[in-house]
Amino acid sequence: MRKLRTALLAIVCCLLSIPSFADDANEATASEMFSEAKSLEEKKEYRDAAEKYLGAELYSSDPVVKANSLAAAARAYRRAELYGKEFDCIEKLLERHVNRVNFTGATNRQYQIAELFFNGHRDVVFSWIPFIKDSDRTFELYEKALKNAPCAPQAPEARLRIGRLYMEDQKPLKAIELYEETIKLHPGTDSARYAYIELAHAYVQLAERGDGDGAWAKLAARKLDEFIEQYPNDPEIPWARKSREKVDRLIAQRLHGLGRFYHREGRDDVAQKYLARVIRDYANTEDAKPSEQLLADIDASYVPPPEDAPRIPRERYVFERNTIPLEDEPLKVAPENSDGRWLLPVRDMSSDIRLDSRKPLPDRKWDDEPL
């Protein structure tokens, strides 16, 4: 039994070492299909040529042949104006043969195709029925392009475009994620500026729809303040200030509503806190006067201002961050902090101060003169 097993194992090893006739047949079929595809492409039958190229890619097991077939199929689909199918061929090249393609050129072409779909292109499903179009693949194509090359020159604009599409499709959370990425990855650019505007607008819309805990309004206020601070001379500043006032009204309306709710529930101690916040922080909103009146009804010691008195909200403080200034006088080392050199002269530490941490410290020189 053992001898039979050994003999069978030897036969299997021999068979594995002999080239498979099926593999040879497949390679021959792939070569034949590739030649047919070239002939069809020369006849300008690009759709049929692309399908033949894909057949050659399917039959062949040679990675070079497979890569060449996919590249040729992408070219044929491009000439047939079937840009979605061209995109799919490029995607396969990037997934399976990234070392055999021009990565920058391939990803740039993917962004170009996504832009074509953004501008309204749709692939024709059947060549003999040109008015039947394929589905809109703009989201899919832009997302794949961003995944392959997230920091490409086209990436910021791509994020803004797909973010606007998500907003139109009532998916603000996905749009917000893309706007945040744009600000983080491309600070100081025009795309970041537009992302700030779109992001603040998205937060304001979410706050208007319903803001149970006030989180959306807080985020909207934060982004609007950042935009006003970073772009003080921007043409959109008037819009930003009006939006900021709208956010204040939304916050004040929410706080006043909470104060009324707790007053109805008999929790006047909590109601007073919410009403006081409206009066203190949002005095210029339309909910300030009703909050004053309700607070006066709850607390007899509170006297509201006259009806025609101007309401001025509490000033928002802005703190500047500055580095510690350099000392004008030499910095001396106290004897107890001189590394045990009690009898050595006190050295000047100012030579240790570096504005550039990459520069090495100079050699220390000690004076031989006694103190």
Beta strands, then each sheet from edge to edge (+ up, - down):
strand 1: 124-126
strand 2: 129-133
sheet 1: 1+ 2-
end
